[in-house]
Amino acid sequence: MIFKQVQLCGYDKLQDVQVKGDKIALIAPSIKSDDKEVIDGDGRWLLPGIIDLNVRLKNDTLSQNHIQLLANDASRGGVTTALIMPDFTPRLDNETLLELLNAKLASLHVNLFLAAPLTTESNNTLNNLATLIKNGAMAIQGDSSINANLIRRGLQYALMKNVPLLCNCYEPNLDDAGVMNEGDISFKLGLPGISKIAEISEVAKMTEVAHYYGAHVLLQSLSTMRSIELCEDAKKRGANVKAEVSIHHLCKTDLCCDGFNTAAKIKPPLRENGTKDELLKALKNGQIDTLTSAHQPRSIVYKDVAFEDASFGIHAICDLLPLAYTYLVKPGHLSLEALMELFSQNPASILGLKNKGKIAAKMEADIILFDPNTQWVMEEKGSIYEGESFFGGVSATYVGGKCIYNG
């Protein structure tokens, strides 16, 4: 298979890209071959597949339908690899369930991996991490607010097994059952707020602990500038920590919650405009290591209720690349090449996927054909982006050289 005359990150002129089997074989200005499958790039971008390290199943419930739905949505959005968070039911706490899940995941067209939960469901006992990792779990995931001894032991396992520990930094005891960002909008709506300190205090703790033990830690979905600063400070002192931010915290603010709009109820909550601007500045300065869709879809029955009762979560992975292109690349916050480092190269490195994340010879052919000139309107009912015009569309998604989505 040959892609003719496509734009590539890092190249000034259009190139041809040849794929043989599941690998990229050759990149050159012009490739002559007897390949029967020739795809006219027509000046479109050929990009590495997106690797999203923070996605969840619909309604946090494990089923074959929900796994298949995630795979289908991911392929539409150009996500070729995704790491599923383990806080679903039934709980992933034994190797038998993991083996059954891996068998199902292996049959899909998208690379879906699992993170092992740090603790059992009660949160007071360490999971059998060695067995779960041996049987295919790609990372360990847990909350920062659990028993500190369990965090210590989890970091030691992460170091011993050479996998990252993914940490949700949040201290619920610093909030009074908050449901949105603590600020002017929550005050106006009379809703309990989620304070920034509930995140910042835990980021401070986790960066120090990660530095002390030398483990690889990804701080998930950070939503405050102070969290980014703490992470940067820890990096300068030699800590192997990375900062992840969701695309929504760079695009939207807590104004979306006005009118009790439950579609905007996500965790961590959308912050005020000033914080969003600070995060965009951090993005430009290279202080953010990876981006995520924070995909956590909910059925309408969990959203079409009073704001206090609505579930946290957002459906986003299927439009991830156009969303980022419209909000980050078009306004000049990032180049497309820098965006793909955050979407592909950096998460591949975090997860230890040495043959993914780049368009280069001998790399796996997980690739996206992207048309930046497409313009369309978001029509998804209830989305916080409903009615907005977007630029860019995924023309096709390939995993291992096989087309899994053709728009």
Salt bridges, closest charged atoms under 4 A:
ASP16 OD2 - LYS4 NZ 2.52
ASP22 OD1 - LYS23 NZ 3.51
ASP60 OD2 - ARG298 NH2 2.90
ASP73 OD1 - ARG76 NH1 3.69
ASP73 OD2 - HIS315 NE2 2.95
ASP87 OD2 - ARG56 NE 3.01
GLU202 OE1 - LYS205 NZ 3.07
GLU208 OE2 - ARG237 NH2 2.93
GLU229 OE1 - ARG226 NH1 3.30
GLU232 OE2 - LYS235 NZ 3.10
ASP233 OD2 - ARG237 NE 3.21
ASP258 OD2 - LYS188 NZ 2.86
GLU272 OE2 - LYS196 NZ 2.66
ASP289 OD2 - LYS235 NZ 2.67
GLU364 OE1 - LYS356 NZ 2.52
ASP366 OD2 - LYS356 NZ 2.60
GLU380 OE2 - HIS315 ND1 3.52
GLU386 OE2 - LYS381 NZ 3.69
GLU388 OE2 - LYS252 NZ 2.33
